[in-house]
Amino acid sequence: MKIAIPKERRANEARVAASPDTIKKFVGMGFDVVVETGAGEGASLADDSFVAAGASIAADEAAALKDADIVLKIQRPLTAEEGLDELALFKKGAVLIGHLAALQNKPQAEAYAKAGVTAFALELLPRISRAQNMDILSSQSNLAGYKSVLDAAAEYGRAFPMMMTAAGTVPPARILVLGAGVAGLQAIATAKRMGAVVYAFDVRPAVKEQVESLGGKFVEVDASAARDAETKGGYAKEMDEDYKRKQADKIAETLKKTDIAISTALIPGKPAPILITEEMVKGMRKGSVIVDLAVEAGGNCPLSEYGKVVVKHGVILVGHANVPARLAADTSLLFAKNLLNFLSLSYDKESKGLTINWDDEIIKGTALTRDGQVVHPALAG
């Protein structure tokens, strides 16, 4: 069977869906691996490194995808409506695996079905222990949380740690992290390592212990109302209006004493919740920084601008696009390992191919299309 690794063509994407290590493992499993030339450039992976691992190099995307049984991608393929039809290069019956942003792009899922492509969206992976090593959201968010603190430090005009000098003492930066998921917890840990005083907010009271174990101080809004703030999958729920009012008051009060806010709050399949309003921004100190990691989903602050760093009301708002791709060398390696682990779930040693167990919870949770139909319950019908 042939595995194809095409170059990513969406804007702001520097990652690649394979590494020399995963290619070596695929080849050892009996797969033929073809990588489009230049696919790894943004992640500092040269064609030669893929060849040394056992892959062959295709001159262009059409050659890479020709007769490919499995296509591994970071982001969903472009379609005709977007000016370049990558999907047209897939053979009927090909298996596509990647971050397909399925809940936000139902028409594209229908296009996969029409093209006869069997598509798996790994962002829909169930939150179970058996799936942890396939979890692209966690692996990428971890490094995005780390990078968010570095981006904040680059824009903030002061030091993070307390600095004691003969001329006086510089106080430590005060950082508020909104959302204590994977990205938020890594942001807390990174900011603490850099010497900042860190506060964190999350609607889920269960994460309080995790925040405090990293040295952060948990900002609590309403403990009784927050008991039902988590889905069975471990994600944050959207809260009622009364809680939202209390939450807004508490965040506004905390932001007035905050130098840097890092917002990471997301609700799967929905726009990011507004946590920092324009009025709150007006109340922040001049020169403060907001890093909005949710900007691709609309942002936790309505003043954030996708792909830009802007100053509004004296506050610097950082809205970098595709933060994981800003650390492409590392995030590519992790994403590639997630893909390998997912594919290994269906690997048949005897045939050296795929035998997909459609009753497996992980397969059911990620399968978008099969046999010309959209099959995921969130999109079907």
PyMOL commands that set and color helices and strands:
alter all, ss='L'
color gray80, all
select helices_A, chain A and resi 20-28+41-43+47-52+61-65+80-82+87-89+102-104+106-114+122-124+129-134+136-155+182-193+205-213+225-228+241-255+278-282+295-297+323-344+361-366
alter helices_A, ss='H'
color red, helices_A
select strands_A, chain A and resi 2-5+32-36+56-58+70-75+95-99+118-121+163-165+168-170+174-178+197-201+217-219+260-263+289-292+308-312+315-319+347-348+353-354+369-370+373-374
alter strands_A, ss='S'
color yellow, strands_A
deselect
rebuild
show_as cartoon
